Amino acid sequence: MSRVTFAELRPITEKAFLGQVRELARLRGWMCYTTYNSMHSPKGFLDLFMVRDDRAIAAELKSERGKLTPGQKEWIAALNKTCVEVYVFRPSDFERIIEVLR
């Protein structure tokens, strides 16, 4: 039986990827926040904010080729100065996401 590599998988949309990560986090006991409509939110705020026990994680979810906007880079730089864990995740990072959310 041959093993399928990540490169052979059909690309996933950022919206579907966000849903997968949110569901994994929920199953692992994380409280999750995502902005429903970013029209009145600060530019560049990250896609997902998660809290469980004494940990807080902010994550930007991108497609394999997606680029960070200047606003997202600004938020990441600001959050990196705090005790919040900050990640940029792509679908190919799913094993790492599983580890981070343990």
C-alpha positions in Angstrom: 0.0 0.0 0.0 1.5 3.3 -1.0 1.5 6.3 1.3 0.0 9.6 0.0 2.3 12.6 0.5 1.1 16.0 1.5 2.1 17.4 -1.9 -0.4 15.0 -3.5 -3.4 16.2 -1.5 -5.9 18.6 -3.0 -5.4 22.2 -1.7 -7.6 23.2 1.2 -9.2 26.7 1.5 -8.1 28.9 4.4 -11.8 28.8 5.6 -11.9 25.0 5.7 -8.4 24.8 7.3 -9.7 27.3 10.0 -12.6 25.0 10.6 -10.3 21.9 11.0 -8.0 23.7 13.5 -11.0 25.1 15.5 -12.5 21.7 15.7 -9.3 20.1 16.8 -8.8 22.8 19.5 -12.4 22.4 20.7 -11.9 18.6 21.0 -8.8 19.3 23.0 -10.6 21.6 25.4 -9.6 25.0 24.1 -11.9 28.0 24.1 -11.7 29.6 20.7 -12.4 33.0 19.2 -12.5 34.0 15.6 -13.8 37.2 14.3 -17.1 36.6 12.4 -16.9 39.7 10.3 -13.7 41.7 10.3 -15.3 44.8 8.8 -15.2 46.7 12.2 -12.1 44.9 13.6 -8.5 46.1 13.7 -6.7 45.4 10.4 -4.6 42.2 10.5 -5.9 40.7 13.7 -5.0 37.0 13.6 -7.6 34.3 12.6 -7.8 32.4 15.8 -7.3 33.1 19.5 -7.4 30.1 21.8 -7.2 29.8 25.6 -6.9 26.8 27.9 -5.8 26.8 31.5 -2.7 29.1 31.7 -2.0 29.2 27.9 -3.1 31.6 25.3 -2.4 31.1 21.6 -2.9 33.4 18.7 -2.7 31.8 15.3 -2.8 33.1 11.7 -3.9 30.3 9.3 -2.6 30.5 5.7 -2.8 28.4 2.6 0.5 26.9 1.6 1.3 29.9 -0.6 -0.6 32.6 1.4 1.4 35.7 2.5 1.1 37.7 5.7 -0.3 41.2 5.3 1.6 44.1 6.9 -1.2 44.3 9.5 -0.8 40.6 10.4 3.0 41.1 10.7 2.4 44.1 13.0 0.0 42.0 15.3 2.5 39.1 15.3 5.3 41.4 16.3 3.2 43.0 19.1 2.0 39.7 20.4 5.4 38.1 20.4 6.4 40.7 23.1 3.7 39.2 25.4 3.2 35.8 27.0 0.8 34.8 24.3 2.1 32.0 22.0 2.0 33.1 18.4 1.9 30.8 15.4 1.5 31.0 11.6 0.1 27.6 10.6 -0.3 26.1 7.1 -2.1 22.9 6.2 1.3 21.1 5.9 1.9 22.0 9.6 -1.0 19.8 10.8 1.2 17.4 12.8 2.8 20.4 14.5 -0.6 21.9 15.3 -1.6 18.6 16.9 1.5 18.9 19.1 0.9 22.5 20.0 -2.7 21.9 21.0 -1.9 18.9 23.3 
